[in-house]
Amino acid sequence: MFNGEIVNNVLVGGLGIVQADLDCKGHVESITCRAVIMMDSGETIHFKYTHNMVEEPCLSPGDRVKVELLSNLKAVVYRF
């Protein structure tokens, strides 16, 4: 599970596939990345998130994910 925010104001939740994971910066225990997710609806989401690489590797191209929208452009992404 990844907590973060949608940075391109596309507010479509649901299922999608990670196309890219870009701009990863930081320390292995607190790295910030921007995932590009193509939603099944055809919309593209840019999702900025910070995570611990030891506990959960970065999202990778081809990963199937579920995007759950929260308030104020916040979102949770689940990899499965």
N, C-alpha and C positions, 0 to 999 in steps of 0.2 A: 504494500500500500504506500502510495506517495501523496503527500499533502503539498499543495502549491497553489498557483494562480494562473488563470487564463490571461495571456498578455496581448491577444489580438481581438478582444471583444466579440468573439464568436461564442454564443451561448447555447451550444448544442451538446447535450449529454447523450450517453448511450455507449454503443460498442464501436471500436475502431482498431486500426492497426498503426503501430509506430512506424513512421517513415524515416525519421532521423533523430539523433540525440546530439545537440550542438552546444557549443559555448561552455563546456564543463570546466569549472574553475573552483579552486579551494583545496582544502585538506581532505584526505581520504575519509575522515570521520565527519566531514561537513562540506560536501561538494554540491555546488549549484549548477544545474543543467537546464537546457530548454529543449523539450521534446516536441517534435512535429508529429501530430497524430491525424491521420485521415479517417474521419468518421464514416461509418457505413452509410450515413445520409449524404455523403459527398462533401461535407464541410471539412475544412482543415483547421485544427486547433493548435495553437502554440502554448505549451504548458511549461511554466517555469517552476522548478522544484528544487529543494535542498534535501539531501539524504546522506546517510552513512553507508559508504561503500562496503564496509565490513559486514553490515547487516543485510543490505539489499543492493545488488549491483545496479548500475544505470539501466534505464529502459534501452532496448536495442531495436534496431530496424527489424520488422517482422513480428514483434511482440503483439499479441492480441490483448487488448485492454478494455476496461469499462471505465468511462468517465462519469463521475457523479458531481454535478454542479451544486455548489453551496451559494451563500450570499456574497455580494461584493467581489465578484469574479474569482472567488476561491473555488477550488475543486479538489477532489480526491480521485486518483487514478489507481485502479487495481489491475495488476498483471495476472493473466491466467493462461 
